[in-house]
Amino acid sequence: MTSVDVSPGKEIQFRPAAGLFGSPQRQKILLGFLLAVATVLLYYPVDSHPFVNYDDNLYITENPHVTSGLHWQNVKWAFTAFEQGNWHPLTWLSHALDCQLSGLNAAGHHDTNVIFHVLNVLLLFWVLQQATGYIGRSAMVAALFALHPVNVETVAWISERKNLLSMMFFLLALAAYRRYAMAPGKARYTLVAFFYALGLMSKPQVITLPCVLLLWDYWPLRRMFATREEFPSEPAGAIPGRTLYQLVLEKLPLLALSAVSAVITIKAQRAGNAMRWYPFPVRLENTIVAYARYVKNAFWPSNLAPLYPHPASYLPGWEVLTAFVFLLAVTTVVISEWRRRRYLAVGWFWFLGTLVPMIGLVQVGTQAMADRYVYLPFIGLFIMTCWSVADWTAKRRISTAWVGAASLVVLLALGYATRIQMRYWEDNVLLWTRTLQITTGNWLAEDNLAGALMDNGKLEAAIPHFRAAAAINPRDPVSHLDIGFYEQQHQNFPQAIEQYQAVLDITPTAKLRAEAYNNWALIDRDLGDYAAAREQFQKAVDLSPRYASAWIGLAMAARKTGDLDLAIQAYSRAMEIAPSDSGYLMLANVLAQRGRTAEAQTATQQAKRLSQNFPETQRAVNRMLAQ
């Protein structure tokens, strides 16, 4: 049996009876073990999932810095790169370490994500229990976080490693802050700042930590606005109180880190052309509606998708008004309870505040909202819910057996929904087919489904989806690029060139422009215009210096136009980027033509070293050079 203490002026406490797991320490160990086991059992199927054809190629499989593993040059690159509109060096290094250990076997990368999610679940349980003193409530918050289907996107999508890493350091900073609050000192404060800096270097979504710490001061640490009348049972001086001015002043060094991170993030997003300048009223309307939709997804997580397209226009007035009234009503309630039930204000403003960087007031990307964005914010809603339900049931002396049974039913339902959601991530075609079923006007999902079909060798099935994407968004460079490739494969060269020109007119993205120039050069080469092909290949490598196949194309065009020195230079550059037996044989051939016999022999030896069937490779190269 478990007794309940509801003494006046005292927070509700559960007093477990003695038994095998009667001591608080044993309860914490048991619940932590159960949380870890449940999370692993739920997510173990992702071990067999593939890389997702949505950022996983850009972050990992086609990123030579990452695929080459963990070494000093990549460490320097990670701290100086603004790739994909992000600056998150620790995330890059974690991906590089995965490649060092697992290569491009997706299972190893997925397993790392699951491990980090388990760590975050246990950290959340520990941080909450240490701060509040409640074991059961803290465990339930951690269980909701562990099993909620909205977090499938973060765990099952390897590219969202940044979410997992930043959350881990965020929770460590929160834990370190409690130790600092109990006995303030420079060393303890430095530890908080250190973990915060690591979080920012994983993903800048944790930029709101200083504000969360102010909420933590208000509750559960009760350093802010606390009186002895409110908490008469609290021993004097347990956690020293501070004035609001002192607490804000205390956060200034952390706010300085936030400011630096914000400047770096904006610079990175601009460098990656990630920012979208929708009219501010449109962004504001979407923000209001997105907040309400996130709350709905917390309590009824259905029709979840990896991408909800931004409307880019005004929403229906009734929808905006309904969402605004709902948000205002909840805010009014939690403010009215700011003394009696502090956890309501902390949970609600945690949710609202930690979502601010991703809510779309400053729009990055083409999404209206995203499941991955609430990995951290939903903790606030979980705190509100668990503490409210626990207080309500305790005051009515409802049996803990009934509360436990109801909690178990909720968790089983969430686990079932999570397992269903995970199935959509088993296959890229399935994932994007499902996304198109539950969203409208989703040109990016059309692109990704088409790309998945192409990866499966189904170009004819893919092309209608590329055309659908171009029809929805005529300024989508990816669909134009792939329609051009389709026309090129069917020898419709004028139509292909028209599509490639559209890509060049639409996008400033160097990689896409380089691909357009490279494909255009292949058309010129097939038409026998080697001078034009050479010019286009040169533009491709100027835009994308690590584009190995474009260097090979430039080398072959240079050889055809009689510029053997350029051919040698281009072949050599290609072999630095992506060594291959055929590439070294072609280099050896042109070196021999130039009379550099010793170097030609060295290149041939390199080809033999790399080749698994050297005679066949030699015949293939001879056929290619003879064309």
C-alpha positions, 0 to 999 in steps of 0.5 A: 500500500502507498499512503498520501500526505495532503497536509495543508500548505504542503505539496502532495507526497506519496509515501511508499510502504516498505518492501522489496522496492520500498526504498526510494533508491530501489524504486529509482533503479527499478523504474530507470531499468524499466524505462530503458528496457521499454525504450529499447524494445520499442525502437529496436526495429530501426536497426533494420531501417535504411538511410532516409532520402531526406538529408541523410544523403547530404549529412552522411552518405554523400558527405565526403567529410563525414564518410571519411571518418574521424580525423584531425582534418574533419575536426577542423572542417566540423568547426568551420563548416556552414553546410546545409544551413547549420553550424553544429560541429559536435553533430558532424563529429558524431556522424563521422565517428559512426562512419569510422565504426560502422561505415555506411551500414545504416544499422550502426547509425540507427543504433547510436540514435536509439542509445542517445534517446535511451540516455535522454529518457534516463536523464530526464527521469533523473533530472526531474526526480532530483529537482522535484523529489517525486519519483512516480511523476518524474518516471511518468514524464520520462515514459511519455517522452520515451514512448510518444509517437511524435518522437519517432521522427527524431529517433528513426531519422539519422539526420536528427542526431542533432536533436538527440545530442542537444537534448542530452547536453540540455538535460546535463546543464539542467542537472548541473544548474540544480547543484549550482543553485544549492551552493553557488560557485564559479566552478559549478556555474562553469559546468552549466555553461560548458554543457550549454555550449556543447548543446549549442554546438549540437543544435542551436534549438537549446538556445532558450536554456537561460529562460528555462533556468528562470522557470526552473528557479520559479519551480521546482527549485523555488528560488524565485518568489518563494515564501515560508508561508507557501512551503512551511515544510521546506527546511530553511535555506535548502536552496537559497532564494534570490530576487528576480533581478539577481536571477536575471543577472545570474543568467547574463553569461549564458544569454551571451552564449545564446547571442553568439549562437544566434548570430552564428545560426543566422549566418549559417542559414543565410549561407545555406539559403535556408531562410524563407521570407514569407510575409510576417502576417502569414508567419504569425498566423501559421505560428498561432495555428502551429502551437495549437496543432502541436498541443493536439498532437501531444494528446492525440498523435495521429496523421504524423508526417516528416513534412507539413508544407507551409501554406505560404499564404493566409490561413482561414480566419476561423482557424486562426481565431480558434487557435488564438482563443485556445492558447489565450485560455490556457495561458490565463488559467496557468497564470491564475494558478501561478502561486498554487500550482506553479508547475502549470506555468512552468510546463506551459511556458516551457512548451511555448518558449522552447518552441520559439526558435522553431515556430516560424516567426523567422522561417527556415525551410518550407515546413509549417511545423515539424514533429522533430521540433517538439522533442524538447518542448513537449516535456513541458506539456508532459510535466503539466499533465502528470503533475495535474493528474497526480494532484487530482487523484491524490486529493480524491484519494483514488487508489494508486493501483487504479492510477497505475493501471490507467497510466499503463493503458496510456503508455501501451496505447502510445507505444502501439501508436509509436510502433505503427508510426515507425513502420512508415520509416522502414522504406522510403517509398512507404514513408513518402507515399504515406506523407502524400496521403495525409498532406496536400500541396506537398511538392517536397514529398513528391520529390522525395517519393520520386527520388526513392523510386529512382533509387529502386530503378523505377524512373518511369514511376518516378517521373509523374511525381517530379512533374507533380512537384514542378506543377505545385512549385515551379521554382523547385530546382530538384524536380526540374533537374530530374525531369531533365535527366529523364528527358536526357535518358530518352535522348530528348536533348532540347527538352533536357537542356531547357530543364537544366537552364531552369535549374540554373535560373532558379537556384543559387545552390552550388551543388544543384547548379553543378549537377545541371552543368555536369548533365548538360556537359554530358549532352554536349559530349554525346553530341560530339561538341567536346569544347562545349562539354569541357566548358560545362564540366569546368563550370561544374567543378568550379562550383563543386570542387569535390565533384569527382565524376565532373572532374572525370568528365572534364578530363575526358573532354580535355583529352578529346580536345588535345589538352593532355595537361588539363586531362592529367590534372583533372584525372589526378584531382578526381583520384584524390576525391574518389580513388578507383581502378578505372580512374587510375587506368584512365590517368595512366593512359593519358600519362603514357600519351604525354610521355610520363612513363614512370608516373603511368606505371605508378598509376597502373599499380594503383589501379591494380591495387584497387581492382577486384578484377583488373583484366575486366576493368582494363577492357572496360576502360579501353572500350570507354577510351575508344568511344 
